[in-house]
Amino acid sequence: MVSQKKFCGAILVYNGDGAALVEIKPILRMAGVSKRYGGVRALEKADLEVRPGRIHAILGENGAGKSTLIKIMAGVVAPDHGKMLLDDTEVSFSSPAAANKAGIVCIFQELSLIPDLSVADNIVISDPPTRLGLIDRKQQRKIAEQALARAGAEDIHPLSLVKDLPLSRRQMVEIAKALARKPRILILDEATSALTVADVTKIFGVLKRLRNEGLALLYISHRMHEIAELADECTVFRNGHKVETYKAGNKTDTQVVELMIGREYKNVFPPKAERKTLENAPVLQTKGLTWTDRLKDISLTARAGEIVGLGGLDGQGQRELLLALFGVLRRCSGDILINGKKVIINSPVAAKADRIGMALVPEDRKTEGLMLPMTVRDNLSFAALRRITNSGIVNRAKEQKLIDEMIALLAIKTASADIPVGSLSGGNQQKVVIAKWLMNQPRIILLNDPTRGIDVGTKQELYVLLRKLAYDGAAILFYSTDYDELIGCCDRVLVLYDGKIHRELKGAEITEHTLIASALNVETDRVSHP
Amino acid sequence: MKQWRFWFVEHRGTLMALVIFVVMFLIYASNHPAGFGANMVQTASNKGVLLAFVAMAQSLVVITSGIDLSVGMVFTLTNCLASWLVVGSPAQVILGIIAVLAVGAVCGAINGCVVIYGRLQPIVATIATGAIYYGIALALRPFPGGTVNETIADALTGKLFNFIPASLVAMIAIVFVVWVPFSRSVAGRAAYAVGSSETAAYMSGVPIKRAKFFAYTLSGLLAGTGGLFLTFFTYTGEAAYASGNAYTLFSIASVVLGGVSLMGGKGSAIGAIFGALAFRTIGDLLFVFDFDPLWQPLFQGVVLLLAVSLSAFGLLRVRNRLDWFT
C-alpha cells in the first residue's frame, strides 16, 4: 500500500512499511563544522543532514568526533568553524537550554538526572509547570506520568528519588524526561547502554513511533544489531572526519566496522580456553551465598585460566554477586572459598590482600573506578600502593616502571602519565581502571560490564587482554549486558534469574538463543526466534 | 510504595530534628523551676529565634552545596545598622526596618555575585565578604550603643494575647513569606538541583545562576531579619566579633542537626529551624540542671555529637557498604 502525506513542505510517499521513498528536506544541516580542543582536532569539516521522520545512526569509535558533533548540536560546546542551519536559518546555541528551546533535545551518555530530586521533579526540571509563580505539583505529576507512559516505563513511581533507582531505570527516566520536552530532533547518545533487553525492546517501539510521528532521531550506539534494527540511514565518523553516509541495510556489519576502524576487521574474539583448563582445581568457590532477597543460594566455581560469564537480564543479582565477593555487602550468609579454603572477605581491602588476590572492575568507572581529576599515574597506583612503597614512602622508580609496563601492556593512549585521567577518552579510562588492578597482580578478576560505552577497537583489545590474563592463570568472572560478548569470550556462562543461578551454559551451548531463553526463564523451544 | 512513604523519606531529616527538639524541650520544661508556662516559652522563643533565623539563612546556601561563613557578620552588621535606623516616628521606623532588611539582602546578593560570577569557592568568598561586613559594622558602631524604637521592639518580643510569643509568630510568618514560596518556586527547585548535581543541572538547562543568586540573597535577607530581632531584644547595636562568629558556626551546627546535608541538595529551612531550637535548648538544659556555665561549651559539643550521631544510626542498617558514601 502506498500513501501520501504532506510534511515540512515536502511530499512524502510511504510504502507499506512506513519508510519514505522520496527524499525529505532536512530540518538540521551542519556544514563544514570543525572543532579543536587545544592541539587535538576533534572534528574536521564535518557535514551532516538530519531529516524528519528518520532515524539516523552515527557510528564511529570513541574519539571519532561523534560526541563533539552532538555537543555542538546540543549547545554544550561552540564550533570553531562551520555553520549549523535549522530550517534553513543559521543558528548557534549558547547553552543546552537554548538548544532545547529550538527543539533539539539530547540524551547524553553521562546521565543528566539530579539524584536528590524525585523522578517527577527531574522530568519537568527545565520547565516546571507553574501556577501563581509556584510549581504546580499536581500538574507536574501528571506530566511525569504521561512522559513515563510514553517511554513505556509505567513501573517507575514518579515520586521515587532518582538516586534510589538502579541505572537501567534511571536511563528510562532520562528518556521520559527528553520526551516531556516535546523535541523535534531527539539525540540519543548511547542511551541504551545500561538498559535491559526488555527495556530496549520497549524503547525501540517508542523510537519507531516517534519517527512515524515525524521526529528526527539521531542514534549513537556501539551495538551493531541495534543500529541494524533501528536506523534508516547511517553516517560513519573516523578521526574527526565524516567517512560516509549510507542507507541502512546497504552494508554488512563487517564493512561498517571496517569503515569505522579504517582497517580490516577479523577475529573479534580470541580463541577460548583449552578443554583441560576446565579441569583445574577451582580458585574461587562459593557455597550457598545469600544476601537479602537479591542473592539466593549462589554456588559457583571459577578455575584458573577460565572466563566465567554472568548473564541474564539486568538486575537479577549479577552486580550484587560481584559486590558480595568483593566484600562490599554486609551480612552475607554462605561460604566463599579461595583455593579450597574458607575465607571471610569483609572489605575491598581484604579482597585485594595477597592471600585472596581479588580485583573488581566496577560498574561505573567515573565514580567507582577512577578519581577523574587526578593523574593517570595516581589512579594507576592506588590499588597497588603496597607493592610500590618502602615503609610507607612511595618508591618513584618502582612506580614508574610498573606504570610504564601497564601503559604499554594495555596500549593506553595518553599524552603523559601526569595528565588528569578525566581527559582521556572513555575506552582509555576503562583501560586505566583495569590496569590499576593488574598492577596488583590479581588471581581473581571480577568484571562488571567493563565494555559499556566503549568503542569496537578498544573492546577487541580488551577481549584479547582478558584471554591473555586467563591464560596466565587468572580466574575471571565476567558480567556483561552484551550477549555477543558472553558468547565470544566466555568458557562458561551462569545465567542469573531473580538472584539465583538459573542455568549454567557450557561451550557450544552458549548461543544467543539459549542465553535469551534462560535469561527470560522460558523453555528454550518456546522462544520464537527471528 | 504508598504516598506517605515518599513524603516520609523526603522529610526524614526535618522530622528527626523536630523529635530531637521536642524531647530536649520537654526535659527542659519539666525540670524548669517555674514550670511550663507562657513566660518560659516566651524566653525560650526569644533566645531560639535569633539562631533560627541565622540557621535558615545558612540552610538556603547549604542546599546549593555552598556554605556561608558571613551569615554571622551580616547578622552583626544589620544589628548595628538597626540601632541607627529603627528609631523615631512610626513612618521612620518602617522605613528603617525596610532599609535594614534591604541591606541584609544586598549583603547576600553580593555573596551570590562573587560566587556566581567570580567563580570563587563559597567558603573563601564568604570569609572575605564576612570580614568586609564586619568592618562596616565596626565603622557604624565602634562602641556598643544606639537605641531602637521600644514600642515595636516590645511588641515583637512580647506575647500575643498574653500567651503566644510574638517572636515565634514573626518567625513563622517569615517562613511563610520567604521559605515556602522559595521552596516551591522554580528557583528553589533549581537550588536543590544545583546542590545535588551541578553538572546534571546545567545539562538539563536548569537556571543555575538564578538559583544561586536567590539562595544567597534570601540568605542575606534572613540573616538581616535575625540582626533586626537581635536589636529588638537588646535595644542596642554592637559590632561583637566573637558573637558574630559564634552565630556562623552555630548556624552550621543547627543546619546539620536539622537534617540539611552539607553535600547539598537535601533538607529544608524548617529542619534548620528545629536544629537551631534544639541547639539552643542544650544551653538551657545546663541551666535547669544547675551546671556551672563554664561547662556549657563542652556540654554543647557533647550533645551536638550525640544528636548528629542519632541520624547516623541508619548507617547500621546499611547492608551495601557503598551506600555509606552516597
HADDOCK unambig.tbl for C-alpha pairs under 7 A between the chains (distance, minus, plus):
assign (segid A and resid 96 and name CA) (segid B and resid 203 and name CA) 6.08 0.50 0.50
assign (segid A and resid 96 and name CA) (segid B and resid 205 and name CA) 5.66 0.50 0.50
assign (segid A and resid 97 and name CA) (segid B and resid 205 and name CA) 4.26 0.50 0.50
assign (segid A and resid 112 and name CA) (segid B and resid 200 and name CA) 4.12 0.50 0.50
assign (segid A and resid 112 and name CA) (segid B and resid 203 and name CA) 6.06 0.50 0.50
assign (segid A and resid 112 and name CA) (segid B and resid 204 and name CA) 6.35 0.50 0.50
assign (segid A and resid 113 and name CA) (segid B and resid 200 and name CA) 5.57 0.50 0.50
assign (segid A and resid 114 and name CA) (segid B and resid 193 and name CA) 5.82 0.50 0.50
assign (segid A and resid 114 and name CA) (segid B and resid 196 and name CA) 6.00 0.50 0.50
assign (segid A and resid 114 and name CA) (segid B and resid 197 and name CA) 5.66 0.50 0.50
assign (segid A and resid 114 and name CA) (segid B and resid 200 and name CA) 6.00 0.50 0.50
assign (segid A and resid 114 and name CA) (segid B and resid 201 and name CA) 6.70 0.50 0.50
assign (segid A and resid 115 and name CA) (segid B and resid 196 and name CA) 6.26 0.50 0.50
assign (segid A and resid 116 and name CA) (segid B and resid 196 and name CA) 5.74 0.50 0.50
assign (segid A and resid 116 and name CA) (segid B and resid 265 and name CA) 6.00 0.50 0.50
assign (segid A and resid 116 and name CA) (segid B and resid 266 and name CA) 6.64 0.50 0.50
assign (segid A and resid 125 and name CA) (segid B and resid 204 and name CA) 6.98 0.50 0.50
assign (segid A and resid 125 and name CA) (segid B and resid 206 and name CA) 6.71 0.50 0.50
assign (segid A and resid 126 and name CA) (segid B and resid 204 and name CA) 5.91 0.50 0.50
assign (segid A and resid 126 and name CA) (segid B and resid 205 and name CA) 5.38 0.50 0.50
assign (segid A and resid 126 and name CA) (segid B and resid 206 and name CA) 5.23 0.50 0.50
assign (segid A and resid 128 and name CA) (segid B and resid 186 and name CA) 6.97 0.50 0.50
assign (segid A and resid 133 and name CA) (segid B and resid 185 and name CA) 6.66 0.50 0.50
assign (segid A and resid 134 and name CA) (segid B and resid 181 and name CA) 6.74 0.50 0.50
assign (segid A and resid 134 and name CA) (segid B and resid 184 and name CA) 5.39 0.50 0.50
assign (segid A and resid 134 and name CA) (segid B and resid 185 and name CA) 4.59 0.50 0.50
assign (segid A and resid 135 and name CA) (segid B and resid 184 and name CA) 5.48 0.50 0.50
assign (segid A and resid 135 and name CA) (segid B and resid 185 and name CA) 5.51 0.50 0.50
assign (segid A and resid 135 and name CA) (segid B and resid 186 and name CA) 6.50 0.50 0.50
assign (segid A and resid 159 and name CA) (segid B and resid 6 and name CA) 6.44 0.50 0.50
assign (segid A and resid 160 and name CA) (segid B and resid 6 and name CA) 6.61 0.50 0.50
assign (segid A and resid 328 and name CA) (segid B and resid 320 and name CA) 6.04 0.50 0.50
assign (segid A and resid 328 and name CA) (segid B and resid 321 and name CA) 5.21 0.50 0.50
assign (segid A and resid 328 and name CA) (segid B and resid 322 and name CA) 6.79 0.50 0.50
assign (segid A and resid 329 and name CA) (segid B and resid 319 and name CA) 5.55 0.50 0.50
assign (segid A and resid 329 and name CA) (segid B and resid 320 and name CA) 4.38 0.50 0.50
assign (segid A and resid 329 and name CA) (segid B and resid 321 and name CA) 5.74 0.50 0.50
assign (segid A and resid 330 and name CA) (segid B and resid 319 and name CA) 4.56 0.50 0.50
assign (segid A and resid 330 and name CA) (segid B and resid 320 and name CA) 5.92 0.50 0.50
assign (segid A and resid 330 and name CA) (segid B and resid 321 and name CA) 6.78 0.50 0.50
assign (segid A and resid 331 and name CA) (segid B and resid 319 and name CA) 6.72 0.50 0.50
